[in-house]
Protein backbone atom coordinates (compact mmCIF):
# COMPACT_ATOMS: atom_id res chain seq x y z
CA UNK A 1 0.00 0.00 0.00
CA UNK A 2 1.18 3.50 -0.83
CA UNK A 3 0.11 6.98 0.23
CA UNK A 4 -1.66 9.22 -2.30
CA UNK A 5 -2.44 12.91 -2.11
CA UNK A 6 -5.87 13.90 -3.42
CA UNK A 7 -6.05 17.60 -4.28
CA UNK A 8 -9.53 19.04 -4.77
CA UNK A 9 -9.85 21.75 -7.42
CA UNK A 10 -12.48 24.17 -8.70
CA UNK A 11 -15.41 23.72 -6.32
CA UNK A 12 -18.53 25.86 -6.87
CA UNK A 13 -18.98 26.44 -3.14
CA UNK A 14 -19.00 30.22 -3.42
CA UNK A 15 -21.23 30.47 -6.52
CA UNK A 16 -24.80 31.71 -6.10
CA UNK A 17 -26.21 29.21 -8.61
CA UNK A 18 -25.47 25.55 -9.06
CA UNK A 19 -24.57 22.76 -6.65
CA UNK A 20 -23.84 23.81 -3.09
CA UNK A 21 -21.35 22.47 -0.60
CA UNK A 22 -22.87 19.69 1.52
CA UNK A 23 -20.74 18.88 4.60
CA UNK A 24 -22.84 15.76 5.33
CA UNK A 25 -21.94 14.27 1.92
CA UNK A 26 -18.26 14.92 2.59
CA UNK A 27 -18.51 13.31 6.04
CA UNK A 28 -20.24 10.27 4.51
CA UNK A 29 -17.55 9.94 1.83
CA UNK A 30 -14.72 10.22 4.36
CA UNK A 31 -16.45 7.55 6.48
CA UNK A 32 -16.86 5.30 3.44
CA UNK A 33 -13.10 5.48 2.81
CA UNK A 34 -12.60 3.71 6.15
CA UNK A 35 -9.02 2.65 6.85
CA UNK A 36 -7.87 3.97 3.44
CA UNK A 37 -8.18 7.51 4.82
CA UNK A 38 -4.84 8.54 6.31
CA UNK A 39 -5.47 12.26 6.72
CA UNK A 40 -8.80 13.94 6.14
CA UNK A 41 -6.99 17.17 5.34
CA UNK A 42 -9.19 20.17 4.84
CA UNK A 43 -11.26 22.12 2.40
CA UNK A 44 -10.09 25.56 1.33
CA UNK A 45 -11.89 28.58 -0.06
CA UNK A 46 -10.79 31.73 -1.90
CA UNK A 47 -7.40 30.48 -3.06
CA UNK A 48 -5.25 32.31 -5.60
CA UNK A 49 -2.50 31.11 -7.93
CA UNK A 50 0.93 32.78 -7.85
CA UNK A 51 2.52 31.88 -11.22
CA UNK A 52 5.80 33.69 -10.48
CA UNK A 53 7.34 36.05 -7.98
CA UNK A 54 7.05 38.99 -10.35
CA UNK A 55 3.44 38.60 -11.46
CA UNK A 56 1.61 38.23 -8.18
CA UNK A 57 -1.61 36.30 -7.42
CA UNK A 58 -4.48 35.65 -9.82
CA UNK A 59 -7.83 33.91 -9.53
CA UNK A 60 -8.06 30.56 -11.29
CA UNK A 61 -11.14 28.50 -12.17
CA UNK A 62 -9.25 25.35 -11.16
CA UNK A 63 -8.02 26.80 -7.89
CA UNK A 64 -7.17 24.69 -4.87
CA UNK A 65 -10.24 23.61 -2.91
CA UNK A 66 -8.58 21.26 -0.40
CA UNK A 67 -6.71 18.01 0.06
CA UNK A 68 -6.72 14.58 1.70
CA UNK A 69 -4.24 11.71 2.00
CA UNK A 70 -5.30 8.12 1.38
CA UNK A 71 -3.70 4.67 1.23
CA UNK A 72 -4.17 2.67 -1.97
CA UNK A 73 -2.58 -0.31 -3.70
CA UNK A 74 -1.83 1.68 -6.88
CA UNK A 75 -3.06 4.63 -8.97
CA UNK A 76 -6.08 2.66 -10.22
CA UNK A 77 -7.13 1.95 -6.65
CA UNK A 78 -6.61 5.61 -5.68
CA UNK A 79 -8.79 6.71 -8.62
CA UNK A 80 -11.46 4.18 -7.63
CA UNK A 81 -11.52 5.59 -4.10
CA UNK A 82 -11.66 9.19 -5.37
CA UNK A 83 -14.44 8.58 -7.91
CA UNK A 84 -17.19 9.03 -5.31
CA UNK A 85 -15.76 12.29 -3.97
CA UNK A 86 -18.43 15.00 -3.49
CA UNK A 87 -16.25 17.57 -5.29
CA UNK A 88 -17.58 16.23 -8.59
CA UNK A 89 -21.12 17.17 -7.51
CA UNK A 90 -19.80 20.69 -6.87
CA UNK A 91 -18.44 20.93 -10.44
CA UNK A 92 -14.90 20.42 -9.23
CA UNK A 93 -12.21 17.88 -9.99
CA UNK A 94 -9.42 16.00 -8.26
CA UNK A 95 -5.73 15.60 -8.89
CA UNK A 96 -4.03 12.50 -7.48
CA UNK A 97 -0.32 12.12 -6.76
CA UNK A 98 1.63 9.25 -5.20
CA UNK A 99 3.61 10.47 -2.19
CA UNK A 100 7.17 9.27 -1.83
CA UNK A 101 8.63 8.10 1.47
CA UNK A 102 10.49 10.66 3.50
CA UNK A 103 14.14 9.84 4.05
trRosetta pair geometry for C-beta under 8 A, 3 or more apart (Angstrom, degrees):
i j d omega theta_ij theta_ji phi_ij phi_ji
1 71 4.7 27 168 177 122 109
1 72 6.8 152 -152 76 81 13
1 73 6.1 -56 -102 -87 63 49
2 71 7.1 158 78 -150 26 65
2 72 6.6 -35 63 67 75 64
2 73 7.6 68 18 -169 83 13
2 74 7.4 63 29 -92 119 37
2 98 5.7 2 137 -150 136 105
2 99 7.4 173 165 53 90 71
3 38 6.1 -16 -126 -5 103 166
3 69 5.8 -2 -171 -177 106 107
3 70 7.3 154 -152 82 57 35
3 71 6.0 -40 -94 -95 57 65
3 98 7.4 113 83 -163 54 59
3 99 4.3 -37 98 52 104 119
4 69 7.1 159 79 -155 42 58
4 70 5.3 -21 61 65 94 85
4 71 7.5 145 15 -110 83 16
4 72 5.3 -7 -1 23 131 115
4 75 7.7 135 -106 -109 138 54
4 78 4.2 42 9 -121 178 139
4 96 5.6 2 176 -170 121 97
4 97 6.7 157 -159 78 71 36
4 98 5.6 -43 -102 -101 78 50
4 99 6.5 -170 -99 -2 21 87
5 67 6.3 -19 -172 -164 92 115
5 68 7.8 158 -157 83 49 40
5 69 5.8 -28 -100 -101 60 76
5 96 7.1 157 81 -154 54 46
5 97 4.8 -11 55 60 103 92
5 98 7.9 -164 16 -82 79 4
5 99 5.5 98 -29 -56 97 104
6 41 7.9 -144 66 5 85 154
6 67 6.5 153 83 -157 57 59
6 68 4.8 -5 56 58 108 86
6 69 7.4 -173 17 -85 77 25
6 70 6.3 36 -17 1 115 111
6 78 7.5 -172 -72 -179 98 102
6 82 5.5 175 -121 -104 132 122
6 85 7.3 -172 171 -86 144 150
6 94 5.4 -26 -167 -162 94 122
6 95 7.5 146 -160 73 46 46
6 96 5.6 -14 -103 -101 67 78
7 64 6.7 -64 -175 -128 106 86
7 66 7.7 170 -158 92 49 41
7 67 5.2 -20 -106 -101 60 91
7 94 6.6 138 71 -162 49 63
7 95 4.4 -16 59 58 106 97
7 96 7.7 -162 20 -72 74 31
7 97 7.4 28 -9 4 109 105
8 11 6.5 23 151 -44 113 109
8 43 6.9 -30 63 -120 149 78
8 64 7.5 83 78 -169 64 54
8 65 4.0 -79 115 78 100 101
8 66 4.3 9 43 57 123 82
8 67 6.6 -146 10 -70 81 37
8 68 7.9 55 -28 -2 104 89
8 85 7.3 -155 -101 165 105 139
8 87 4.7 -157 -143 -93 109 151
8 92 5.9 30 -179 145 88 143
8 93 7.8 155 -157 83 50 38
8 94 5.9 -33 -100 -102 53 74
9 62 4.7 14 166 -177 124 76
9 63 6.7 164 -153 79 77 24
9 64 6.4 -46 -104 -102 72 33
9 65 5.7 168 -107 6 15 101
9 87 7.7 78 44 175 43 141
9 92 5.8 165 86 -171 45 96
9 93 5.1 -22 66 65 100 83
9 94 7.0 159 17 -100 86 22
9 95 6.2 52 -16 -13 125 102
10 61 5.9 31 -120 148 107 65
10 62 4.6 -36 -58 -120 113 48
10 63 6.6 119 -75 38 53 55
10 65 6.5 -81 30 -31 27 126
10 91 6.9 -90 134 120 101 74
10 92 4.4 160 83 -128 75 72
10 93 5.8 31 43 17 122 85
11 21 6.9 45 170 -83 131 102
11 43 7.7 12 -9 -161 164 113
11 65 4.1 113 -5 -131 110 149
11 66 7.9 29 -21 5 137 102
11 87 5.9 -89 -87 -141 95 85
11 90 4.5 3 -148 126 83 132
11 91 7.3 114 -149 68 34 68
11 92 4.2 -21 -77 -60 55 136
12 15 4.4 -43 -174 21 88 125
12 18 4.8 -62 155 106 153 134
12 19 5.8 98 66 64 129 81
12 20 7.8 -89 102 -92 95 31
12 90 5.0 -162 34 175 83 75
12 91 4.6 49 -27 46 123 113
12 92 7.0 -145 -11 -45 70 84
13 20 7.3 71 -133 -159 50 52
13 21 4.3 26 -120 -44 96 121
13 43 7.9 117 -61 164 159 130
13 45 6.2 -94 87 -109 140 108
13 65 7.4 142 -5 -144 123 115
13 90 6.3 10 -56 -167 69 136
14 45 6.5 120 -51 -159 116 111
14 46 7.3 89 -57 -63 155 77
15 18 5.2 13 100 43 132 119
18 91 6.3 -31 174 -9 137 137
19 89 5.4 -170 -164 149 157 73
19 90 5.0 -138 104 -108 121 46
19 91 6.2 158 36 -14 117 90
20 90 7.6 -41 128 -114 8 94
21 26 8.0 -4 -174 -27 85 126
21 43 7.8 121 -145 163 136 162
21 90 6.2 32 -86 -106 62 139
22 25 4.1 57 97 7 113 113
22 26 7.0 162 93 -11 63 83
22 86 6.5 -127 60 -165 95 143
22 89 7.7 -28 23 101 119 135
23 26 5.5 -56 -151 38 39 113
23 27 6.2 41 153 -21 71 104
24 27 5.6 -51 -146 36 33 113
24 28 6.3 36 153 -20 64 105
25 28 5.7 -53 -148 36 32 113
25 29 6.4 31 153 -19 65 105
25 86 4.3 117 123 -101 117 140
25 89 7.1 -59 149 53 162 149
26 29 5.7 -54 -147 36 32 110
26 30 6.3 31 155 -17 66 105
26 43 7.5 -52 -133 -47 162 134
26 86 5.2 -96 -75 30 67 144
27 30 5.8 -54 -146 38 30 110
27 31 6.3 31 153 -19 64 107
28 31 5.7 -56 -149 37 30 113
28 32 6.3 32 152 -22 65 106
29 32 5.5 -53 -146 34 32 113
29 33 6.8 41 152 -28 62 98
29 84 5.9 -177 -128 117 105 98
29 85 6.1 100 -176 -120 154 44
29 86 5.6 -139 -20 -22 147 96
30 33 5.8 -47 -157 21 35 116
30 37 5.9 71 -164 -106 75 159
30 40 5.7 25 -140 -122 138 103
30 68 7.7 -153 -108 -122 97 149
31 34 7.4 34 165 -66 43 54
32 84 6.9 -55 96 100 148 146
33 36 4.7 -108 176 69 85 101
33 37 4.1 91 107 -46 128 102
33 70 6.4 -103 -166 -118 133 117
33 81 6.2 68 -123 -167 94 112
34 37 6.8 153 74 8 24 95
35 71 7.4 -39 132 50 74 127
36 70 5.0 16 151 -166 90 101
36 71 5.2 -136 -148 58 57 77
36 72 6.5 46 -153 -72 115 70
36 81 5.8 -137 140 -125 154 147
37 40 6.3 30 176 -77 123 66
37 68 6.9 -50 -141 177 90 123
37 69 7.9 100 -167 84 53 57
37 70 5.8 -42 -102 -109 42 80
38 69 4.3 -60 72 110 112 99
38 70 6.0 171 6 -114 91 19
38 71 5.6 106 -50 -34 109 87
39 68 6.4 -179 93 -162 67 59
39 69 4.0 37 40 38 100 109
40 68 5.8 -45 -167 -123 28 102
41 66 6.0 124 125 169 118 91
41 67 4.2 -133 -161 94 151 67
41 68 4.1 -131 12 -88 125 48
41 69 6.5 129 -52 -7 107 72
42 66 5.6 -131 108 -141 46 102
42 67 7.1 16 49 48 57 71
43 65 6.2 -22 -156 157 81 75
43 66 3.8 -52 -115 -71 44 144
44 47 5.5 51 129 -51 125 115
44 64 5.6 8 69 122 138 95
44 65 5.9 -175 59 -169 78 23
44 66 5.0 169 6 -73 76 64
45 65 7.6 32 -85 -138 48 67
47 60 7.9 -43 102 45 92 99
47 63 4.4 170 77 168 102 116
47 64 4.3 -51 94 57 176 90
47 65 7.4 -126 8 -70 128 38
48 57 3.7 38 138 -175 138 121
48 58 6.3 144 -169 61 96 22
48 59 6.1 -62 -118 -83 81 47
48 60 7.3 119 -153 3 42 91
48 63 7.0 -29 -92 -129 20 133
49 57 6.7 137 70 -152 36 67
49 58 5.6 -32 64 64 90 79
49 59 7.6 84 17 -167 88 7
49 60 4.4 49 -12 -23 127 136
49 63 6.4 -131 -40 -108 92 87
50 53 7.8 41 162 -86 111 36
50 55 7.6 155 -166 78 60 88
50 56 6.8 -71 -130 179 85 24
50 57 5.1 -44 -81 -89 80 67
50 58 7.9 142 -91 14 36 69
51 55 5.4 -16 65 67 99 141
51 58 6.9 -1 -10 21 106 117
52 55 4.8 74 56 11 92 105
55 58 7.5 -32 138 -27 110 113
59 63 6.9 -62 -165 -52 60 137
60 63 4.5 131 71 -65 89 83
62 93 7.1 -24 -137 42 99 118
64 67 7.8 -23 -165 -43 105 95
65 87 6.6 136 90 -128 145 121
65 92 5.7 -46 12 -138 162 150
69 99 7.1 -1 -137 -17 111 148
70 78 6.4 146 82 -130 122 84
70 81 5.8 179 162 116 162 153
70 82 7.8 -155 16 -61 153 87
72 75 7.7 94 109 -93 134 14
72 77 3.9 170 -175 103 104 107
72 78 3.9 -170 43 -66 165 73
72 80 7.9 150 -141 48 129 93
72 81 6.0 -132 -89 1 122 136
73 76 7.9 -32 79 65 97 86
73 77 4.3 97 41 -11 86 158
74 77 5.3 100 49 11 61 102
74 78 7.2 -115 108 -4 34 92
75 78 5.4 -56 -147 37 35 113
75 79 6.2 37 155 -20 69 103
75 96 6.9 131 -146 113 83 129
75 98 6.9 -75 -76 -52 87 110
76 79 5.8 -52 -149 35 30 111
76 80 6.4 35 150 -22 63 105
77 80 5.5 -50 -148 33 33 116
77 81 6.5 32 153 -17 64 104
78 81 5.8 -55 -151 37 31 110
78 82 6.3 22 154 -13 65 112
78 96 5.1 141 134 -172 126 143
78 98 7.7 -142 -30 -80 161 77
79 82 5.7 -63 -144 43 31 107
79 83 6.4 52 154 -48 65 94
79 96 6.5 -130 -77 13 68 163
80 83 5.9 -35 -153 0 29 119
81 84 7.7 -72 177 29 34 95
82 85 5.2 -16 -171 -24 63 122
82 94 5.1 -136 178 89 133 166
82 96 6.1 -129 -22 -72 161 126
85 88 6.0 107 81 -8 79 94
85 94 5.9 81 50 -51 160 136
86 89 5.2 -50 -164 35 63 113
86 90 6.5 51 142 -13 79 106
87 90 5.5 -66 -152 46 40 107
87 92 3.8 -74 175 78 95 121
87 93 6.8 -99 128 12 120 6
87 94 6.1 121 67 -58 143 88
88 91 7.8 44 -175 -80 34 16
88 92 6.7 -97 -76 65 28 67
88 93 7.3 58 -94 -99 71 43
88 94 7.9 -50 -55 -15 88 98
